[in-house]
Amino acid sequence: MNTISVSQALQIAGRAGRYGTQYEKGFVTTFKPEDLNTLKNLLSQSPEPIVKAGLHPTAEQIELYAYHLPNSTLSNLMDIFVTLCTVDDSLYFMCNIEDFKFLADMIQHVPLPLRARYVFCCAPINRKLPFVCTMFLKFARQYSRNEALTLDWLCRNIGWPFAPPKTIIDLVHLEAVFDVLDLYLWFSYRFMDLFPAASLVRDMQAELDSMIQQGVFQLTRLLKNSETGVSSGTSAAIDEEDFAINRHKQSYLRGGKDTEMPQVGRGRLTERLLAQGLLTPNMLQELRREWTQDDQSEPSDSPTSHTKKPRQKKKHK
């Protein structure tokens, strides 16, 4: 496990015990006692001075490149810009554009103006969360049709309202929904006409935050329910044509039935591998078939299937 930076430790400790309360002083500790000395060491240091600033291509620069290269995708334009630009290494560095390119490739097939496409690709998204990425794609499609993303539309697509979480999987999904609402608010500051329900979404976030806090307080019970397969039925509204493997994975972990995925054995190790994305239900089914074939092809205990008669010695006269 990687150690957090001095800056991160100071930020976390600065809020510990005080966030959302009336207290001016708080305390910070570690989950494991052996990590306490590491935390004390981090808090005794000062953050490293910032000596370089990150640079990211602006929308105007990308539009200029697109004017000369009209057939290039936004992702390709970013690569061309980074390749051709010259940066003073002593003062600046190029920002990581991999997340930007990931979102650009995701919505490349959606007809959007270049400026709007650029803004969409700047959205703060954790690309490891399939549900958030799918909702991002739906946002882009709705925007391309010039149709407002109303509260009713949003509730239908995220499955609102939700029941209190009963397993860790349910809790993780609620956190992903919270990120989707954050994403909606981010777009509402930039496209006010098509994201008109900002105030109502904030109310939804407050209600969802309370539900998530209740789940965190009952974390031990959620862990036990996860081991026994209990679920509240919380499901992600995943689009079938996108993130198919992740859709099957979430449906599988929630105990849902999927006609495209046969039911296979499930255990704690299986759920953990599926949740981490290291194993897919199709891979699990293939392994099960291979194990079955191996069991059927194993030889019996006897060295041969036929009993040989002992050879008789000839008697010499």
Number of C-alpha atoms within 10 A of each C-alpha: 3 4 11 11 13 17 15 14 18 18 12 11 17 15 15 14 16 14 11 7 8 8 9 9 10 13 10 14 13 11 7 7 9 9 12 14 12 13 19 13 10 19 18 10 12 10 14 9 6 7 8 12 12 10 12 13 14 9 15 10 13 18 17 12 17 17 11 9 12 12 10 14 16 25 18 16 21 21 14 14 15 16 9 8 9 10 12 8 10 9 11 13 15 15 12 11 16 12 16 21 19 14 23 22 16 17 19 14 9 18 13 17 9 15 12 16 20 19 14 21 22 15 16 13 18 12 13 10 14 20 25 24 21 23 23 22 19 19 21 20 17 16 19 15 11 11 13 17 19 13 15 10 11 19 13 11 15 21 13 13 12 15 12 17 24 23 28 21 23 27 22 15 21 25 16 20 21 20 19 22 22 18 18 24 20 15 19 18 12 13 16 13 13 17 21 19 19 20 11 11 19 15 11 17 18 13 12 20 15 13 18 21 12 14 22 15 10 14 17 13 14 22 15 14 16 20 13 12 16 14 20 14 16 24 21 23 14 23 15 11 8 14 15 12 16 19 21 22 23 22 19 22 21 21 15 16 12 12 7 8 14 11 14 12 8 13 11 12 9 16 18 13 12 20 17 11 13 10 16 19 20 16 11 16 16 12 12 14 12 12 12 11 11 11 10 9 9 8 11 8 7 8 8 9 9 7 8 7 6 6 6 6 6 6 5 4 3
